[in-house]
Amino acid sequence: METLSERFWSKALMGGPDECWVWHSVKQSNGYGLFRPDGRRGKRVGISAHRYAYTITHGEIPKGMTIDHICNNKLCINPEHLRICTQGQNNRNQPKDKSNKSGLKGVFAHRDNSRWRAAIKVNGKPLHLGIFQTKEEAHAAYCDAARKHHGEFANFG
């Protein structure tokens, strides 16, 4: 008879240790995988697959903490791609917003439409980084600030 752990891992396309292990079973509306340990269907029955993967490989997730996908792949359950963090740290590791028009994270067209503005959020508050002639210069300023303020959770988009 198949164990619960075997049933869980069988629902992912496993790659090498450095590759994403992609969940290929039930998905939640937010894009994350869903595992139902008891096999029952229905609303609110189950746990996010990445949280389950973390718990069975690393232990319980402390209260008030969340799990961050280092790889930014919501369907990845590779324990090496998952780390415990605060919600703020998780927010720092997000890719650029889908509505971003510059194509570069932290870069926005200046109101005169001939220059570029760089900004970053630090502890939930916006921080203006300057006005630049090119979007690449603005993005370089964003990347420097992200390294400084976000450390290992910096995401350059």
N, C-alpha and C positions, 0 to 999 in steps of 0.2 A: 504494500500500500504506500502511496506517495505521501511524504511528510509535508507539513505546511510550508516549510522552507523550500522544499523541492518544487512545490506548486507555485510558490511566489517567483522563484528565479526562472522557472520555465516560461514565464510571461514576458520575458525580455529577450531582445536580440543581443546576445553577449558578444562583445568584441574583446580586444586585448586589454591589458590592465590600464592603459592610458587612454583608451577610447571610450566614448559614451556607450552605455548599455541601455538601449532604447526600449522603453515599456511599449508593448504592442497589444495590450488588453484594454480594458475599460478606461476611458478618459473622462475627467470631470469637465464641466463647462468652462473652467478657468484654464484648461490646457494641460493640467497635471494628470499623471496616471492615478488610477484608483484601484486599490486592492481590497478585496472582501475576504478577510480571513475565514469567516464561517461559510463563505460561498453563497450567502443569501443576497438576493437582489432587493432593491428598494431605496428610497431616499434615506440619506444620512446613515447608510450602512456601509462602513468601510473606512479606510485610512489612505491618505495620500501615499502613493507607491514609494516616493523618494524618502518620506519620513519613516516608512516601514523598513526600507533598506538600511537607513541610518541606524535605526533602533536595533535591528537584529545583528548588525555588524559592530556597532560602537557602544551600544547601551542606550539607556533612556535619555530623552531630550529634556534638559532642565526647564522648569517652569519659567515662562517669560522669554524663552529663547526660540529661535526658529532654525530652519535648515536652508542654507544657501547653496545653489548650484554654481560651483566655480566655473563650469563650462557654459552657463546660461542656457542650457537645454532643459526645458521643463519636463521632458519625458525621460531624462537620464536617471538611472538608478545605480550607477557605478559608485560604490561607497567612497572611492578615491576622489570623486568629483563633488562630494557633499561635505559641507562643514557647518559646524554649529556657529550661530552668530545672533546678534540682536537684530531686531527689525530694521533699525537704522543702518547697520552694516549691510544688511541684505539690500536695502534701497540703494546704497552706494554702488553696488555691483550690477546695477541694471544697465542694459544697452541703451543706446539713444532712443528717444521717443519716436514712435511711428509717424508723428506729425511734424518731425524735424524737417525743415525745408533746406537747410544748409548742407545736409548730408554728413555733418560732423557733430559729435556730441559736445554740448556746451557752447555752440557757436550759433549766433543769430544775426540776421541782417540788421544793420543799424538803421535808424529811422531815415537817414539821408540816402539809403540804398546804394551808397558807393563804398561803404566800409562795413566792417564786421565787429560785433560785440561778443566778448567772451564772458561767461558767468558760470558759477558752480553753486550748489547748495552745500552748506556746511552746518551740520546740526539742525537741519530743517530750515535754515535761513539763507536767502540768496546772497551771494557775494559777487559783486561786479569786479571783473578782472581787467577791463580795459577795452579800448576801441582800436582796431587794427586795420591795416590797408588790405590784407588778404585773409581769407577764411582759414588758410593754413597757419598763419601767424596766430590767429585767435585760438585755433585748436591746440597749438603748441602751449599757449598760456593755460588753457584748460587742463591739458595733460600734466603740466608742472604742478598746478594747484591740486589736481586729483591725487597725484603721488604724495604731495605734502599732507593733505587733509584726510584722505581716504586710505592711505597705506595699502595693505594687501587686498583691500576691497575696491581699489580704484578700477574703474572700467572706462576705457577710452572710446567706447562706442564701436 
